[in-house]
Structures are given as C-alpha cells and as structure tokens.
Amino acid sequence: MAQHNELGQWGEAQAARFLQQKGYAIIDNDWKSGHRDIDLIALDGNVIVFVEVKTRRNNNFTEPIDAVNYHKLQNLRRAINHYIKYRHVNNAVRFDIIGIVGTPEEGAPKIEHFVDVPIL
C-alpha cells in the first residue's frame, strides 16, 4: 500500500476514535458510491453525520481542511445523496470535516473538528 494511503487510513482511525470519545457511534466507514467514498458515517444522537477526514503529516504548506475544495464537495454531496437514498435515511443529517495533522510515529495527532460544514 502506498505510504499516503497508510497515513490516510491511520488518520481515519484517529478520527473515528476521536468521535467515539465524544459519544458518537460509528455506523460505517469508507462507504463507496462508485468511485466516490465517504470516510466516516456516524450517529450523533439522532443525527447522521457524514465525515470527510483529511490527514497531513504537517501543516507547513496548507491546512488539511483546505483540501476539501469545490470539486471534492460536489463528489461528497453525490455520495451522501446516494447513501441517504440507498439506506432510506429519514434522520436529520449533517456534514463534518476532521483535519488530522501528524504521523503514527509522532504519537497523538493534532485534531480539528469542523461541525456542520455547508456542502454547497
């Protein structure tokens, strides 16, 4: 597996653990809709939360959230709509972004959680 893929998987595991510590229940991860995917799907009370996780080794050049651009948001919106229809979701939904900065070798990463991000 490519090193950046391993870092991404590590970041998603860190994000899932972070959400669980906040009381969220993880109900799905890496859900695929064609070539699009949703990193984490969680339950926060009765709200279904779709989470995009962006992991970076450091933030010397850019913050992780900056990687969630217009094109990425369009793809996420389509994947989320597919999930809602496929799973017959009737709950309230929201979209969050979690930025992870660090590596497994460094220990605890810096985690930023952006709640209820407009998806377009």
N, C-alpha and C positions, 0 to 999 in steps of 0.2 A: 504494500500500500504506500502511496506517495506520502511524504512527510507532512505536507499541508493537510492531507485528508486525516491523518492521525491526530494532528493538532485540532482539527475541526471536531472530530469525534470526542476528544478529550474535553473540549470546550462545551459541547452539548451535554456531556455527562456532568460537568461542573454546574451548568445552568439548571439541569434537572434537579440536582441535589440542592441548589440554592432555592428553587421554587418549592421543593418538598419541605425544606426547613421553614419556609414562610407559610406552610399549611396547604399548599396546592397539591392536588392529586394529578400525577402524570397519567394521561389516558392513551397517549400514542406518541411515538417518536419516529422521525424520518419517514413520514407518510408520503407516499408517491401519488402523483396525479400526472401520468405521462412522464415528461422529462422535468416536471416541476416537483418540488417537495416542500413539506412543512416540517421544520426541525423538531418542534415540540408542540404537543397539544395537551393542555392541562385544564383542570377544573378548579376554579377559584370560587368557592361557594356554589352557586348555580350557574355561573358564567363560564362558558367555554372560551379558553384563551389560546389563541394561535400565536406561537412564539418563533421569531426568527433569531437565531443565535449567530453572532459574528465574533470570531476569535482571532486575535492577533498576538504575535509574540511580544510586541511592544507597540507603543503608540507614538514612535518618533516621527512618523510621516503623516499619519492620519488616525483618527479615532475609529473604532470598529463600526459605530453606527453610520459613519459616512459611506460605508459600502452598501447600504440599503438605499439604492437610488431609484429613480422613477421606473426603470425597466424591471428591477427586482420587485418593486411594489406591485406592478402590473401582474407579474407571474404569481406572486403570492396571493393576490386578490382572486385570480382564476383558480388556483389550487384550493383556497379556502372555500370559495363558492362550490366547487366540486365536492369537497368534504361535507359541507352542510347538506347538499342535496343527496349525496351517497349515503350518509348516516342519518338522514331525516332529522337534523338538529332543529329543535324548537326552542332551545335555551337562548338567552342573550349571549352575544359573542363580542370579543374584542381582540385587538391585535397588539402584542407587546414585542419589544426588541430587547435582547440581552446582549450586552457587549462584554467580552471576556478579554483581558489582557494578561498574558503570562504564558508559562510553559509548565509541563508536568515536573520538570527538573527543578523549577524555582519554588514549588510548593503552592501555597494559596494564591490564586489569581486575584486581580482587581476585577470586580463585577459591577456593572452598571445596569440597572433595570429601568427601561423606559415603558411606562404603563399607558395603555390606551392611545397608541400612536395612530393618527389618521392614515388610512390605507389608500386614499386617493379621493 
